[in-house]
Amino acid sequence: MHTKDVYSIRVETKGDVTTVYLKGSLVEEAGVALGTEVSKKIDEGGKRFVFDFGYSLTISSPTVATILDLAERIVDGKGGKLIVSSLTDLNMKVFEMVGIFLYAEACPTVQEAEIQAML
């Protein structure tokens, strides 16, 4: 029996920092949903973002491309800041290879990322 990949995206804004909590497999529609949710916040004037991957092990290539696009929009387009947190070693290497860290910084925990986003 094949079960559909389950994911959830929760967006929370505290002060100037918008934290995006990602859970489950970030494949197919999860990447589209991530792009839609974060784009709304960018359009509303958001400039400081944290993407927390603490409960997400699988990130598909199209979703990685969406994250790279969002990073470029936040940093180059808005002069903002993006911090990613709680990446697995594999996802850290993937993000390095595709150039996400040209735009974003990484922190081991979401708490550290939220502090770093304020600096």
C-alpha positions in Angstrom: 0.0 0.0 0.0 1.4 3.4 -1.0 0.8 6.3 1.4 1.0 9.9 0.3 3.9 11.9 1.7 2.5 14.0 4.5 3.9 17.4 5.3 3.0 20.5 7.2 4.1 24.1 7.1 3.5 26.4 10.0 4.4 30.1 9.7 4.9 32.2 12.8 6.0 35.9 13.0 7.6 37.2 16.2 8.6 40.8 15.9 10.5 41.2 12.6 11.3 37.5 12.2 9.1 35.1 10.4 9.8 31.4 11.3 8.7 28.7 8.9 8.4 25.3 10.6 8.6 22.5 8.1 7.6 19.0 9.0 7.5 15.8 7.0 8.6 15.0 3.4 9.1 18.2 1.4 8.3 16.8 -2.0 5.8 17.6 -4.7 3.1 19.9 -3.4 5.1 20.7 -0.2 7.6 22.8 -2.2 4.8 24.7 -4.0 3.0 25.3 -0.7 6.3 26.6 0.8 6.8 29.0 -2.1 3.3 30.3 -1.7 3.4 30.8 2.0 6.8 32.5 2.1 6.0 34.6 -1.0 3.0 36.0 0.8 5.2 37.1 3.7 7.8 38.6 1.4 5.0 40.5 -0.4 3.7 41.8 3.0 7.2 43.2 3.7 8.9 40.4 5.5 12.7 40.5 5.4 14.0 38.3 8.1 13.2 34.6 7.8 14.1 31.3 9.6 13.3 28.0 7.8 13.4 25.2 10.4 13.9 21.7 9.0 14.0 20.0 12.4 11.1 17.6 11.5 11.8 17.2 7.9 14.4 14.7 6.6 13.4 14.5 2.9 13.7 17.5 0.6 13.2 16.9 -3.1 15.2 18.7 -5.9 12.2 20.9 -7.0 11.8 22.0 -3.3 15.5 22.8 -3.0 15.1 24.9 -6.2 12.1 26.7 -4.5 14.2 27.4 -1.4 17.0 28.8 -3.5 14.6 31.0 -5.3 13.1 32.2 -2.1 16.6 32.9 -0.6 17.5 35.0 -3.7 14.2 37.0 -3.3 14.7 37.6 0.4 18.4 38.5 0.3 18.9 40.1 -3.1 15.4 41.3 -3.8 14.5 42.7 -0.3 17.9 43.1 1.3 16.8 40.7 4.0 18.2 37.7 5.8 17.5 34.0 5.7 18.7 31.5 8.4 18.1 27.8 8.0 18.1 25.5 11.0 18.2 21.9 12.0 19.4 20.5 8.7 20.6 16.9 8.4 24.2 16.4 7.2 22.9 15.3 3.8 20.6 18.3 3.4 23.4 20.6 4.6 25.7 19.2 1.8 22.9 19.6 -0.8 22.3 23.2 0.2 26.1 23.9 -0.1 26.2 22.3 -3.5 23.3 24.2 -5.0 24.5 27.6 -3.6 21.8 28.3 -1.0 24.6 29.3 1.4 25.5 32.1 -0.9 22.3 33.7 0.5 21.5 31.9 3.8 23.3 31.0 7.0 22.8 27.8 8.9 22.3 27.3 12.6 22.0 24.0 14.5 18.8 24.9 16.3 15.7 27.1 15.5 16.3 29.1 18.7 19.8 30.0 17.6 18.5 30.8 14.1 15.9 33.2 15.4 18.5 35.1 17.4 20.9 35.2 14.4 18.1 36.5 12.2 17.7 39.5 14.5 21.4 40.5 14.2 
